[in-house]
Amino acid sequence: MKPIDLHVHSTCSDGTFSPRELVDYAIQKGLAAFALTDHDTVDGLEEAISYAESLRQQETAGADQVPEVIPGIEFSTQYQDTDIHILGLSIDFTQSAFRQALQAFVDSRIHRNRKMCHLLTKAGIPVSYEDLLREFPGAVITRAHYAAYLLSHGYVHSRAEAFARYVGDHAPCFVPRQKVTPAQAVHLVLQAGGIPVLAHPILYHFSDTRLEDLTASLAAEGLMAIEAIYSTYNAREERLMRQLAARYHLLLCGGSDFHGTNKPGLDMGCGYGRLFVPYTVLEELKTARKSL
């Protein structure tokens, strides 16, 4: 059975592969399907989906080797002062109400980025939001882009230093942005006909009780799945996530969280080498989506 990967990023957010390159790479990796889940944007979906379709129509391309591209998104949300990510899979990204909600996210990011550029300039690093857009055309600017900019322009010696000195959570040039709640993100995904998924719960470092409370509250709001198979999980953590999903009658989801060279050593489809997400996971999600 061919593997799938339901958590992948492109240059439209903070990955280093373009949407087209992801399709080509997924073919190289032998994936049956992958979900493009960029942060708070769907800008790369049309490119990836149409490119995959064009390859299927080329007789010499081997249509059965071209992966299915699942339209997705990863919402950044806030819960009790912690960043929580909600994946939306198989969304109708053309829906007007959904696009309007995304525009509000974009406006919030732009406002925050201009403030961060102002603070960096005051700290002796002259940079404008327009400079970042020129450096990273077509991308939704995140702190990963700031780190890359500071490194490429010689202000720091590593991305880690950029976060520690300038743009990390407790650094002087960091500006938090207004975020929706996880429940609001779940509702947005459902309204777009998609499957809302609680992404990588282990990474939040919650106590068992706190994670249970979050999961229970989101299940009541319509959460449909948990990312129980993930690149950094060990066997015990995956087992705990499977048990959590079972307690709240949630489906399983899995992915690498591939970012290209922005996450060295983490590969599409196989994570750090041991990840395997079977196609049956996607089949069960598709079946559940039909009931929406």
VEXDREN-2710 file (C-alpha; in Angstrom, 1 decimal):
% VEXDREN-2710
k/r/px/py/pz
1/MET/0.0/0.0/0.0
2/LYS/1.3/3.4/-1.0
3/PRO/1.8/6.0/1.8
4/ILE/0.1/9.4/2.1
5/ASP/1.0/12.6/3.8
6/LEU/-1.8/14.9/5.1
7/HIS/0.4/17.7/6.4
8/VAL/2.6/19.5/4.0
9/HIS/3.7/23.1/3.5
10/SER/4.8/25.1/0.4
11/THR/6.5/28.4/-0.4
12/CYS/3.0/30.0/-0.1
13/SER/3.6/29.9/3.7
14/ASP/6.9/28.7/5.3
15/GLY/8.0/25.8/3.2
16/THR/10.8/25.8/0.6
17/PHE/9.1/23.7/-2.2
18/SER/6.6/25.4/-4.6
19/PRO/3.2/23.7/-5.0
20/ARG/4.3/22.3/-8.3
21/GLU/7.6/21.0/-6.8
22/LEU/5.6/19.3/-4.1
23/VAL/3.6/17.4/-6.7
24/ASP/6.8/16.3/-8.5
25/TYR/8.4/15.4/-5.2
26/ALA/5.4/13.4/-4.1
27/ILE/5.7/11.4/-7.3
28/GLN/9.4/10.8/-6.5
29/LYS/8.5/9.7/-3.0
30/GLY/5.8/7.3/-4.3
31/LEU/2.9/8.9/-2.4
32/ALA/-0.7/8.1/-3.2
33/ALA/-1.9/11.5/-1.9
34/PHE/-0.8/14.5/0.0
35/ALA/-2.6/17.5/1.6
36/LEU/-1.2/21.0/1.0
37/THR/-1.9/22.7/4.4
38/ASP/-0.2/26.0/4.3
39/HIS/-0.5/28.4/7.3
40/ASP/-3.7/30.5/7.1
41/THR/-3.7/30.5/3.3
42/VAL/-5.0/28.5/0.3
43/ASP/-2.9/30.4/-2.3
44/GLY/-1.0/27.3/-3.5
45/LEU/-3.9/24.9/-3.9
46/GLU/-5.1/25.8/-7.4
47/GLU/-1.5/25.5/-8.7
48/ALA/-0.9/22.1/-7.1
49/ILE/-4.2/20.6/-8.1
50/SER/-4.2/21.9/-11.7
51/TYR/-0.5/20.8/-12.2
52/ALA/-1.3/17.3/-10.9
53/GLU/-4.3/17.1/-13.2
54/SER/-2.2/18.2/-16.2
55/LEU/0.3/15.4/-15.4
56/ARG/-2.5/12.8/-15.3
57/GLN/-3.6/13.9/-18.8
58/GLN/-0.2/13.3/-20.3
59/GLU/0.0/9.8/-21.6
60/THR/3.7/9.5/-20.9
61/ALA/3.4/10.7/-17.3
62/GLY/2.0/7.6/-15.8
63/ALA/-1.3/8.8/-14.5
64/ASP/-1.5/6.2/-11.8
65/GLN/1.8/7.6/-10.3
66/VAL/0.4/11.2/-9.9
67/PRO/-0.7/11.7/-6.3
68/GLU/-4.1/13.0/-5.3
69/VAL/-3.8/16.6/-4.0
70/ILE/-6.0/17.2/-1.0
71/PRO/-7.0/20.9/-0.6
72/GLY/-6.1/21.9/3.0
73/ILE/-5.1/24.6/5.3
74/GLU/-3.5/24.9/8.8
75/PHE/-5.1/27.6/11.0
76/SER/-3.0/29.2/13.8
77/THR/-5.3/29.7/16.8
78/GLN/-5.0/30.7/20.4
79/TYR/-6.1/28.6/23.4
80/GLN/-5.1/29.6/27.0
81/ASP/-2.0/31.5/25.8
82/THR/-0.9/28.6/23.7
83/ASP/-0.7/28.3/19.9
84/ILE/-3.0/25.5/18.7
85/HIS/-3.1/24.4/15.1
86/ILE/-6.2/23.2/13.4
87/LEU/-5.9/21.5/10.0
88/GLY/-8.7/21.7/7.5
89/LEU/-8.7/18.9/4.9
90/SER/-10.8/18.5/1.7
91/ILE/-12.0/22.1/2.1
92/ASP/-14.0/24.0/-0.6
93/PHE/-11.4/26.7/-0.8
94/THR/-13.3/28.7/-3.5
95/GLN/-16.3/29.3/-1.1
96/SER/-16.8/33.1/-0.8
97/ALA/-17.5/33.2/2.9
98/PHE/-14.4/31.1/3.6
99/ARG/-12.2/33.4/1.4
100/GLN/-13.5/36.5/3.3
101/ALA/-12.6/34.9/6.6
102/LEU/-9.1/34.2/5.2
103/GLN/-8.7/37.8/4.1
104/ALA/-9.2/38.8/7.8
105/PHE/-6.3/36.5/8.7
106/VAL/-4.2/38.2/6.0
107/ASP/-5.0/41.7/7.2
108/SER/-4.1/40.7/10.7
109/ARG/-0.8/39.3/9.6
110/ILE/0.1/42.4/7.6
111/HIS/-0.6/44.7/10.5
112/ARG/1.5/42.5/12.8
113/ASN/4.4/42.3/10.2
114/ARG/4.5/46.1/9.8
115/LYS/4.9/46.4/13.6
116/MET/7.7/43.8/13.7
117/CYS/9.5/45.5/10.9
118/HIS/9.3/48.8/12.8
119/LEU/10.8/47.2/15.9
120/LEU/13.6/45.5/13.9
121/THR/14.4/48.9/12.3
122/LYS/14.6/50.5/15.7
123/ALA/16.9/47.7/16.8
124/GLY/19.4/48.5/14.1
125/ILE/18.1/46.2/11.4
126/PRO/16.4/48.4/8.7
127/VAL/13.7/46.2/7.0
128/SER/10.3/47.0/5.7
129/TYR/7.3/44.7/5.0
130/GLU/7.8/45.5/1.3
131/ASP/11.4/44.2/1.6
132/LEU/10.2/40.9/2.9
133/LEU/7.6/40.6/0.1
134/ARG/10.3/41.2/-2.4
135/GLU/12.6/38.6/-0.8
136/PHE/9.8/36.0/-0.5
137/PRO/7.4/36.7/-3.4
138/GLY/4.0/35.0/-3.1
139/ALA/4.6/33.9/0.5
140/VAL/2.5/34.5/3.6
141/ILE/5.2/36.2/5.8
142/THR/5.8/34.3/9.0
143/ARG/8.6/34.4/11.6
144/ALA/10.5/31.8/9.6
145/HIS/10.8/34.4/6.8
146/TYR/12.2/36.9/9.2
147/ALA/14.8/34.4/10.4
148/ALA/15.8/33.6/6.8
149/TYR/16.0/37.3/6.0
150/LEU/18.2/38.1/9.0
151/LEU/20.5/35.2/8.2
152/SER/20.8/36.0/4.5
153/HIS/21.6/39.6/5.2
154/GLY/24.3/38.8/7.8
155/TYR/22.5/40.0/10.9
156/VAL/22.7/36.6/12.6
157/HIS/24.7/33.4/12.2
158/SER/21.7/31.0/12.3
159/ARG/17.9/30.9/12.3
160/ALA/18.0/29.8/15.9
161/GLU/19.9/33.0/16.8
162/ALA/17.3/35.1/14.9
163/PHE/14.5/33.7/17.0
164/ALA/16.5/33.9/20.2
165/ARG/17.6/37.5/19.7
166/TYR/14.8/39.1/17.7
167/VAL/11.6/37.3/16.7
168/GLY/11.0/34.4/19.2
169/ASP/8.0/34.5/21.5
170/HIS/10.0/36.4/24.2
171/ALA/12.3/38.3/22.0
172/PRO/12.1/42.2/21.8
173/CYS/10.9/42.4/18.2
174/PHE/8.1/39.8/18.5
175/VAL/4.5/41.1/18.1
176/PRO/1.7/38.7/18.7
177/ARG/-1.1/38.8/16.2
178/GLN/-4.8/38.5/16.8
179/LYS/-5.9/34.9/16.4
180/VAL/-9.1/33.0/16.3
181/THR/-9.9/30.3/18.8
182/PRO/-9.6/26.6/18.0
183/ALA/-13.4/26.3/18.1
184/GLN/-13.8/29.1/15.6
185/ALA/-11.3/27.4/13.2
186/VAL/-13.2/24.2/13.5
187/HIS/-16.4/26.0/12.5
188/LEU/-14.6/27.7/9.5
189/VAL/-13.4/24.3/8.3
190/LEU/-16.9/22.7/8.7
191/GLN/-18.5/25.7/6.9
192/ALA/-16.1/25.1/4.0
193/GLY/-17.2/21.4/3.8
194/GLY/-13.9/20.2/5.2
195/ILE/-12.7/17.9/7.9
196/PRO/-11.3/19.7/11.0
197/VAL/-8.3/18.0/12.6
198/LEU/-6.4/18.8/15.8
199/ALA/-2.8/19.0/14.7
200/HIS/0.1/17.4/16.6
201/PRO/-1.3/17.6/20.1
202/ILE/1.8/16.2/21.7
203/LEU/3.7/19.4/20.7
204/TYR/1.6/21.6/23.0
205/HIS/3.2/19.9/26.0
206/PHE/-0.2/19.9/27.9
207/SER/-0.9/17.9/30.9
208/ASP/-3.2/14.9/30.3
209/THR/-6.1/16.8/31.9
210/ARG/-5.6/20.0/29.9
211/LEU/-5.3/18.1/26.6
212/GLU/-8.4/16.1/27.5
213/ASP/-10.3/19.3/28.2
214/LEU/-9.2/20.8/24.9
215/THR/-10.1/17.7/22.9
216/ALA/-13.5/17.3/24.6
217/SER/-14.4/20.9/24.0
218/LEU/-13.4/20.7/20.3
219/ALA/-15.2/17.4/19.8
220/ALA/-18.4/19.1/21.0
221/GLU/-17.8/21.9/18.5
222/GLY/-17.5/19.4/15.6
223/LEU/-13.8/18.3/15.5
224/MET/-13.6/15.2/13.4
225/ALA/-10.0/13.9/13.7
226/ILE/-6.7/14.0/15.6
227/GLU/-3.3/14.0/14.1
228/ALA/-2.3/10.7/15.8
229/ILE/0.5/9.8/13.4
230/TYR/3.2/12.4/13.2
231/SER/6.9/12.8/12.5
232/THR/8.2/13.4/16.0
233/TYR/6.0/10.9/17.9
234/ASN/7.4/7.9/19.6
235/ALA/5.4/4.7/19.9
236/ARG/4.0/5.6/23.3
237/GLU/2.9/9.1/22.1
238/GLU/1.2/7.7/19.0
239/ARG/-0.6/5.1/21.2
240/LEU/-1.8/7.9/23.6
241/MET/-3.1/9.9/20.6
242/ARG/-4.9/6.9/19.2
243/GLN/-6.5/6.3/22.6
244/LEU/-7.5/9.9/22.9
245/ALA/-9.1/9.8/19.5
246/ALA/-11.0/6.6/20.4
247/ARG/-12.4/8.2/23.6
248/TYR/-14.0/11.0/21.7
249/HIS/-15.0/9.0/18.6
250/LEU/-12.5/11.0/16.4
251/LEU/-10.9/9.7/13.3
252/LEU/-7.1/9.4/12.9
253/CYS/-5.0/11.7/10.7
254/GLY/-1.3/11.7/10.0
255/GLY/1.4/13.7/8.3
256/SER/5.0/14.7/8.2
257/ASP/4.6/18.5/8.6
258/PHE/7.1/18.8/5.7
259/HIS/8.6/22.3/5.3
260/GLY/11.5/21.4/2.9
261/THR/14.9/22.7/4.1
262/ASN/13.3/24.8/6.8
263/LYS/13.0/21.6/8.8
264/PRO/16.3/19.8/8.1
265/GLY/16.1/16.0/8.1
266/LEU/12.3/15.9/8.0
267/ASP/11.2/14.4/4.7
268/MET/7.9/14.3/2.9
269/GLY/5.9/11.1/3.4
270/CYS/8.3/9.5/5.9
271/GLY/9.2/12.3/8.4
272/TYR/12.4/11.4/10.1
273/GLY/12.4/8.0/8.5
274/ARG/9.8/6.0/10.5
275/LEU/6.6/7.7/9.6
276/PHE/4.0/5.8/7.6
277/VAL/0.4/7.0/7.0
278/PRO/-1.6/4.4/5.1
279/TYR/-4.2/5.3/2.5
280/THR/-6.9/3.8/4.6
281/VAL/-6.6/6.9/6.9
282/LEU/-7.7/9.1/4.0
283/GLU/-10.4/6.7/2.9
284/GLU/-12.0/6.9/6.4
285/LEU/-11.8/10.7/6.4
286/LYS/-13.4/10.8/2.9
287/THR/-16.2/8.6/4.2
288/ALA/-16.8/10.8/7.1
289/ARG/-16.9/13.9/4.9
290/LYS/-19.8/12.5/2.9
291/SER/-21.9/12.7/6.0
292/LEU/-21.3/16.4/6.5
END
